[in-house]
Amino acid sequence: MEMLHRKFADRLNIVIIEKINLSTGKIAHVNLFSTDLTLDYEKIIDYYSLRFQIEFVFRDAKQYWGMEDFMNIKKHLSIIGQISLLLWSISLMDYAKILI
């Protein structure tokens, strides 16, 4: 479905997923948005599912590689954190190429 938003100038590609809880009968809706009008609904759902995997990777990077301190005031620690972030970003881009 293609729609316009009041405050957003470009057209949006929208996917609405209806979820039904079989035990309670309650209905919930999940709304997914994309500015790429050429994407079909399956691809938009795939991209949103990857979003959560990327967030887990960011969380792990912060937790295990000490990247929460990459903006540290001490210069040498800041540089080490930025180099770690750079290498991690390159690894993530290579991984994304495999998925596409």
C-alpha positions in Angstrom: 0.0 0.0 0.0 1.4 3.4 -0.9 0.4 6.5 1.2 1.4 10.0 2.0 2.1 11.4 5.5 1.2 14.9 6.6 4.7 15.8 7.8 6.7 13.7 5.5 7.1 14.9 1.9 7.8 11.6 0.2 5.4 8.7 -0.5 5.7 5.7 1.9 5.4 2.1 1.1 3.4 0.6 4.0 2.9 -3.0 5.1 0.2 -3.8 7.7 0.4 -7.2 9.5 -2.5 -8.4 11.5 -1.6 -10.6 14.4 -4.3 -12.7 16.2 -3.6 -14.2 19.6 -5.3 -17.6 19.2 -5.8 -18.1 23.0 -7.4 -14.7 23.7 -8.7 -13.7 20.3 -7.1 -10.3 20.6 -6.0 -8.6 17.4 -2.9 -6.5 17.1 -1.4 -4.6 14.1 2.2 -4.2 13.1 2.9 -1.3 10.7 6.1 -1.3 8.6 7.2 1.7 6.6 9.6 2.1 3.7 10.5 5.0 1.4 11.5 2.6 -1.3 8.4 2.2 -3.4 9.8 -0.6 -5.5 10.0 -3.1 -2.6 7.4 -5.7 -2.3 5.9 -6.6 1.1 8.0 -9.7 1.6 11.3 -7.8 1.2 10.1 -5.1 3.7 9.3 -7.7 6.2 12.7 -9.3 5.7 14.5 -6.0 6.2 12.6 -5.3 9.4 13.5 -8.8 10.7 17.2 -8.0 10.0 16.9 -4.8 12.0 16.6 -6.6 15.3 19.6 -8.8 14.5 21.6 -5.6 13.8 20.4 -4.2 17.2 21.6 -7.3 18.9 25.0 -7.0 17.3 25.3 -3.4 18.4 24.3 -4.4 22.0 27.0 -7.2 21.9 29.6 -4.8 20.6 28.9 -2.4 23.4 28.8 -5.0 26.0 31.7 -7.3 25.1 34.1 -5.1 23.2 33.8 -2.1 25.5 32.4 0.2 22.8 30.2 2.0 25.2 33.3 4.0 26.1 34.5 4.9 22.6 33.8 8.6 23.2 36.0 8.5 26.3 37.7 11.7 27.3 41.1 10.0 27.5 42.6 10.3 24.0 44.2 6.9 23.7 41.0 5.0 24.9 38.9 7.0 22.5 41.1 6.1 19.5 41.1 2.4 20.5 37.3 2.6 20.7 37.0 4.3 17.3 39.2 1.7 15.7 37.2 -1.1 17.2 34.0 0.6 15.8 35.5 0.9 12.4 36.6 -2.7 12.2 33.2 -3.9 13.5 31.4 -1.7 10.9 33.5 -3.3 8.1 32.7 -6.8 9.4 29.0 -5.9 9.5 29.1 -4.6 5.9 30.8 -7.8 4.7 28.1 -9.8 6.5 25.3 -7.8 4.9 26.8 -8.5 1.5 26.4 -12.3 2.2 22.7 -11.8 3.1 21.8 -9.9 0.0 
